[in-house]
């Protein structure tokens, strides 16, 4: 997929505000994208969206990304122009400054963060700037999407960029044999403990034969650098992912780097947080993970100010390219000997006669 088309797909999703348990708007946008591209969408009992291969038992590669982003759940109306809300997601307490601009939904109504009611549960007053009768959730009042010099900025790159990347892969491979065994699961309530992913994993309706690929935007930490390519995430804060699956993507990345001069990749343990891959691995699935470096993780900018997140579009393009290659290659290569295995076998064959020739 060309960068312009990929950026357009990302923009559609990033213009949809959401919070944990309030993913209605991005879900509607996903449904529209799938309808335009003749892609099958199923909703499970928990509200997660399964897109792609019609038969769940035939899935060989399942890309997983989430549709929510840290935000406020409205608990009650406290009086004229005042709501009580609880913040859901991981943002340090020092970022909750009275007067910070918010947007209330439904209605996209302007509002401001009021006083803290309960610090332990991050409960606050939200004060509206106009008459608002009811509200369900609120988000930071930040620009939803902006693209300038290859940098995408917006309120929620995490994880709508991952979701858009997965959809881009399905669009790229549509009509090819790989499409029959490749699916996407877009989950809910990841930011509050992997809600949708845990429910889906525990339900066990996805075949254990599937390779689960967790897709994320992950906090930029050394040694990775934004703009230097997709990150082959060998693990997160809690887990190391399947070495065979990681090697599968590493060898594909080596091949793409040889064929495409603009393809770049990095390989690292991304310990800034725990991703959905850990949850799937705990339920017995084979897991790999890819991500792109993220700036202003969870909107936490310098000087304890709420700021837009940002990613590099080229990194995202490289992630889509690697995933597409993985979908096309998976059926043949994941179960076959790897390049590393072949090299080690060759070295063993060369070394064995010499070792036997002289044993101390």
C-alpha positions as CSV (number, residue, x, y, z in Angstrom):
1,X,0.0,0.0,0.0
2,X,1.3,3.4,-0.9
3,X,2.0,5.9,1.9
4,X,-0.8,8.2,0.8
5,X,-3.4,5.5,1.0
6,X,-2.0,4.2,4.3
7,X,-2.0,7.7,5.8
8,X,-5.6,8.0,4.7
9,X,-6.6,4.8,6.4
10,X,-4.9,5.8,9.6
11,X,-6.6,9.2,9.5
12,X,-10.0,7.7,9.2
13,X,-9.5,5.8,12.5
14,X,-7.6,8.5,14.4
15,X,-10.5,10.9,13.8
16,X,-12.7,8.6,15.9
17,X,-12.4,9.4,19.7
18,X,-12.6,6.5,22.0
19,X,-12.0,5.4,25.6
20,X,-11.9,2.0,27.3
21,X,-15.4,0.4,26.8
22,X,-16.4,3.3,24.5
23,X,-15.0,2.1,21.1
24,X,-18.2,2.7,19.2
25,X,-16.9,5.3,16.8
26,X,-13.7,3.5,15.6
27,X,-15.7,0.3,15.4
28,X,-18.2,2.1,13.0
29,X,-15.3,3.4,10.9
30,X,-13.8,-0.1,10.7
31,X,-17.1,-1.5,9.5
32,X,-17.3,1.1,6.8
33,X,-13.7,0.4,5.7
34,X,-14.4,-3.3,5.5
35,X,-17.7,-2.8,3.6
36,X,-15.8,-0.7,1.0
37,X,-13.2,-3.4,0.6
38,X,-15.5,-6.4,0.7
39,X,-13.9,-7.8,3.9
40,X,-16.0,-10.0,6.2
41,X,-16.5,-8.6,9.7
42,X,-17.7,-10.6,12.7
43,X,-18.4,-9.3,16.2
44,X,-17.8,-11.6,19.1
45,X,-19.9,-11.7,22.3
46,X,-17.5,-9.2,23.9
47,X,-17.7,-6.6,21.1
48,X,-14.3,-7.4,19.6
49,X,-14.1,-7.3,15.8
50,X,-12.8,-10.3,13.8
51,X,-12.0,-9.4,10.2
52,X,-10.7,-11.6,7.4
53,X,-10.7,-15.4,7.0
54,X,-14.3,-16.6,7.1
55,X,-13.5,-19.7,9.0
56,X,-11.8,-19.1,12.4
57,X,-10.4,-22.6,12.4
58,X,-8.5,-21.8,9.2
59,X,-6.6,-18.8,10.6
60,X,-2.9,-19.1,10.3
61,X,-1.9,-15.5,11.2
62,X,-4.0,-13.4,13.5
63,X,-3.0,-9.7,13.8
64,X,-4.2,-8.2,17.1
65,X,-4.5,-4.5,17.9
66,X,-6.8,-2.5,20.1
67,X,-9.3,0.3,19.5
68,X,-9.4,2.1,22.8
69,X,-7.1,4.8,24.2
70,X,-6.8,6.2,27.8
71,X,-9.8,8.5,28.5
72,X,-12.5,9.4,31.0
73,X,-15.7,7.3,31.7
74,X,-18.5,9.6,32.9
75,X,-20.1,8.2,36.1
76,X,-22.8,10.7,36.8
77,X,-24.1,14.2,36.4
78,X,-23.4,16.2,39.5
79,X,-25.3,19.4,38.7
80,X,-25.6,22.0,36.1
81,X,-22.6,21.8,33.8
82,X,-20.8,19.3,36.0
83,X,-20.1,15.6,35.5
84,X,-18.2,13.1,37.7
85,X,-15.8,11.0,35.7
86,X,-13.1,8.3,36.2
87,X,-10.0,8.2,34.2
88,X,-9.3,4.8,32.6
89,X,-5.7,4.1,31.5
90,X,-2.1,4.7,32.4
91,X,-1.3,8.3,32.8
92,X,0.7,9.7,35.8
93,X,-1.2,11.8,38.3
94,X,0.8,14.9,37.7
95,X,-0.6,15.3,34.2
96,X,-4.2,15.9,35.5
97,X,-4.1,19.6,35.8
98,X,-7.2,21.6,36.6
99,X,-8.5,23.5,33.6
100,X,-7.0,21.1,30.9
101,X,-9.3,21.1,27.9
102,X,-11.4,18.0,27.2
103,X,-14.1,16.9,24.8
104,X,-17.3,15.2,25.9
105,X,-19.1,12.5,23.9
106,X,-21.5,12.0,22.4
107,X,-21.7,15.4,20.9
108,X,-18.0,16.5,20.9
109,X,-18.8,19.1,23.5
110,X,-16.0,21.4,24.9
111,X,-15.3,20.9,28.6
112,X,-12.5,21.3,31.1
113,X,-11.0,19.1,33.8
114,X,-12.2,20.2,37.3
115,X,-11.1,19.3,40.8
116,X,-10.0,15.8,41.8
117,X,-12.7,13.9,43.8
118,X,-10.9,10.6,44.5
119,X,-7.1,10.4,43.9
120,X,-6.9,6.7,44.4
121,X,-9.4,6.0,41.6
122,X,-8.5,9.1,39.5
123,X,-12.0,10.5,39.7
124,X,-12.6,14.1,38.7
125,X,-15.2,16.7,38.1
126,X,-15.6,17.7,34.4
127,X,-17.1,21.1,33.8
128,X,-18.9,21.8,30.5
129,X,-18.6,25.0,28.6
130,X,-22.2,24.8,27.2
131,X,-25.4,23.1,28.3
132,X,-24.9,19.4,28.1
133,X,-27.7,17.0,29.4
134,X,-25.8,13.8,29.2
135,X,-22.4,12.3,28.4
136,X,-20.7,8.9,28.3
137,X,-17.0,9.5,28.0
138,X,-14.4,12.3,27.5
139,X,-11.0,12.6,25.9
140,X,-8.2,15.1,25.8
141,X,-9.0,18.1,23.5
142,X,-6.1,17.5,21.1
143,X,-6.0,17.5,17.3
144,X,-7.1,14.1,16.1
145,X,-4.8,13.8,13.1
146,X,-2.0,15.8,11.4
147,X,0.6,14.6,8.9
148,X,3.7,16.7,8.3
149,X,7.0,15.6,6.9
150,X,6.3,11.9,7.4
151,X,5.3,12.4,11.0
152,X,1.8,11.6,12.1
153,X,0.6,13.4,15.2
154,X,-2.7,13.1,17.0
155,X,-4.7,12.3,20.1
156,X,-4.5,8.5,19.7
157,X,-1.8,6.9,17.6
158,X,-1.9,4.1,20.3
159,X,-3.2,1.8,19.0
160,X,-5.3,3.0,16.0
161,X,-2.1,3.1,14.0
162,X,-1.7,-0.6,14.7
163,X,-5.4,-1.3,13.8
164,X,-5.0,0.6,10.6
165,X,-1.8,-1.3,9.7
166,X,-3.6,-4.6,10.2
167,X,-6.5,-3.5,7.9
168,X,-4.0,-2.3,5.3
169,X,-2.4,-5.8,5.2
170,X,-5.8,-7.4,4.6
171,X,-6.5,-4.9,1.8
172,X,-3.0,-5.6,0.3
173,X,-3.5,-9.4,0.2
174,X,-7.1,-9.4,-0.8
175,X,-7.7,-12.0,-3.5
176,X,-4.5,-13.8,-2.8
177,X,-4.2,-17.3,-1.3
178,X,-2.9,-15.7,1.9
179,X,-6.2,-14.0,2.5
180,X,-7.8,-17.3,3.3
181,X,-5.8,-17.8,6.4
182,X,-5.1,-14.3,7.6
183,X,-7.3,-12.4,10.0
184,X,-7.4,-9.3,12.3
185,X,-8.8,-9.1,15.8
186,X,-9.5,-5.5,17.0
187,X,-10.0,-5.6,20.7
188,X,-11.7,-3.4,23.3
189,X,-10.6,-2.1,26.7
190,X,-6.9,-3.0,26.3
191,X,-5.9,0.1,28.4
192,X,-7.5,-1.3,31.5
193,X,-6.0,-4.7,31.6
194,X,-6.4,-6.3,28.2
195,X,-10.2,-6.7,28.7
196,X,-11.2,-7.7,25.1
197,X,-8.1,-9.8,24.4
198,X,-8.4,-11.7,27.7
199,X,-12.0,-12.5,27.0
200,X,-11.3,-13.7,23.5
201,X,-8.3,-15.7,24.5
202,X,-10.2,-17.4,27.3
203,X,-13.1,-18.2,25.1
204,X,-10.7,-20.2,22.9
205,X,-12.6,-19.8,19.6
206,X,-9.4,-18.9,17.7
207,X,-7.5,-22.0,16.7
208,X,-4.3,-22.7,18.6
209,X,-2.7,-23.3,15.1
210,X,-2.8,-19.5,14.5
211,X,0.3,-17.4,14.9
212,X,-0.8,-14.4,17.0
213,X,1.0,-11.1,16.0
214,X,0.5,-8.3,18.5
215,X,0.7,-4.9,16.9
216,X,1.4,-1.8,18.9
217,X,2.9,1.7,19.0
218,X,5.4,1.4,21.8
219,X,7.2,4.1,23.8
220,X,10.5,5.1,22.1
221,X,13.2,3.7,24.3
222,X,16.9,3.0,23.5
223,X,18.2,1.3,21.5
224,X,15.3,1.8,19.0
225,X,14.8,5.1,17.2
226,X,11.8,6.6,15.4
227,X,12.3,6.7,11.7
228,X,14.6,3.7,11.6
229,X,12.0,1.1,10.7
230,X,9.5,-1.4,12.1
231,X,10.5,-2.9,15.4
232,X,10.7,-6.7,15.7
233,X,9.5,-6.9,19.4
234,X,11.2,-9.9,20.9
235,X,9.4,-9.3,24.2
236,X,7.7,-6.7,26.5
237,X,8.0,-5.8,30.2
238,X,6.5,-9.2,31.2
239,X,7.4,-11.7,28.5
240,X,9.7,-13.0,25.9
241,X,7.8,-14.1,22.8
242,X,8.2,-17.2,20.8
243,X,11.7,-17.4,19.4
244,X,10.7,-19.4,16.3
245,X,8.1,-16.8,15.4
246,X,10.4,-13.9,16.1
247,X,13.1,-15.6,13.9
248,X,10.5,-16.1,11.1
249,X,9.9,-12.3,10.9
250,X,13.6,-11.5,11.3
251,X,14.5,-13.6,8.3
252,X,11.6,-12.1,6.3
253,X,13.0,-8.6,7.3
254,X,16.4,-9.6,6.1
255,X,15.0,-10.6,2.8
256,X,13.0,-7.4,2.4
257,X,16.0,-5.3,3.3
258,X,17.9,-6.9,0.4
259,X,15.0,-6.4,-2.0
260,X,13.8,-2.9,-1.1
261,X,16.2,-0.1,-0.5
262,X,13.7,1.8,1.7
263,X,12.8,-1.0,4.0
264,X,14.2,-0.7,7.5
265,X,13.8,-2.7,10.6
266,X,15.0,-2.9,14.2
267,X,15.0,-5.7,16.8
268,X,14.6,-5.1,20.5
269,X,13.0,-5.9,23.8
270,X,10.4,-3.2,24.3
271,X,10.2,-3.1,28.0
272,X,8.2,0.2,28.3
273,X,5.0,-1.7,28.9
274,X,3.1,-5.0,28.5
275,X,1.3,-5.7,25.3
276,X,-1.5,-8.0,24.3
277,X,1.0,-10.6,23.1
278,X,1.7,-11.5,26.7
279,X,-2.0,-12.3,27.3
280,X,-2.3,-14.5,24.2
281,X,0.9,-16.3,25.1
282,X,-0.4,-17.1,28.6
283,X,-3.4,-18.8,26.9
284,X,-1.2,-21.1,25.0
285,X,-0.8,-19.3,21.7
286,X,2.3,-18.9,19.6
287,X,3.1,-15.2,19.7
288,X,5.2,-12.7,17.8
289,X,5.0,-8.9,18.1
290,X,5.8,-5.9,15.9
291,X,5.5,-2.3,16.8
292,X,6.6,1.2,15.8
293,X,8.3,3.8,18.0
294,X,5.8,6.2,19.7
295,X,6.4,9.7,21.0
296,X,4.5,11.3,23.8
297,X,3.2,7.8,25.0
298,X,-0.3,8.1,26.3
299,X,-0.2,11.9,25.6
300,X,2.4,12.5,28.2
301,X,4.6,15.3,26.9
302,X,7.4,17.3,28.4
303,X,6.9,19.5,31.5
304,X,4.0,17.3,32.6
305,X,1.8,18.6,29.7
306,X,-0.8,16.7,27.7
307,X,0.4,16.5,24.1
308,X,-0.4,14.7,20.9
309,X,1.2,11.3,20.3
310,X,3.3,10.9,17.2
311,X,4.8,8.2,15.0
312,X,6.8,8.1,11.7
313,X,4.8,7.1,8.7
314,X,7.7,5.3,7.1
315,X,8.0,3.0,10.1
316,X,4.3,2.2,9.8
317,X,4.8,1.5,6.0
318,X,7.6,-0.9,6.9
319,X,5.4,-2.7,9.4
320,X,2.7,-3.2,6.8
321,X,5.2,-4.5,4.3
322,X,6.6,-7.0,6.8
323,X,3.2,-8.2,7.9
324,X,2.1,-8.7,4.2
325,X,5.2,-10.7,3.5
326,X,4.5,-12.7,6.7
327,X,1.0,-13.5,5.6
328,X,2.1,-14.7,2.2
329,X,5.0,-16.8,3.6
330,X,3.5,-18.2,6.8
331,X,1.9,-21.4,5.5
332,X,5.2,-22.6,4.0
333,X,7.9,-21.2,6.2
334,X,6.9,-21.2,9.9
335,X,7.0,-25.0,10.1
336,X,10.1,-25.4,7.9
337,X,13.7,-25.2,8.9
338,X,14.9,-21.6,9.3
339,X,17.9,-20.0,7.6
340,X,19.6,-20.0,11.0
341,X,19.0,-23.7,11.4
342,X,20.4,-24.3,7.9
343,X,23.6,-22.3,8.7
344,X,24.1,-24.2,12.0
345,X,23.6,-27.5,10.3
346,X,26.3,-26.5,7.7
347,X,28.7,-25.5,10.5
348,X,28.0,-28.7,12.3
349,X,28.8,-30.8,9.2
350,X,32.0,-28.9,8.7
351,X,33.1,-29.1,12.3
352,X,32.2,-32.8,13.0
353,X,35.0,-34.5,10.9
354,X,37.6,-32.2,12.4
355,X,36.5,-32.8,15.9
356,X,36.5,-36.6,15.3
357,X,39.9,-36.4,13.7
358,X,41.5,-35.1,16.8
359,X,40.0,-35.9,20.1
360,X,42.2,-34.9,23.1
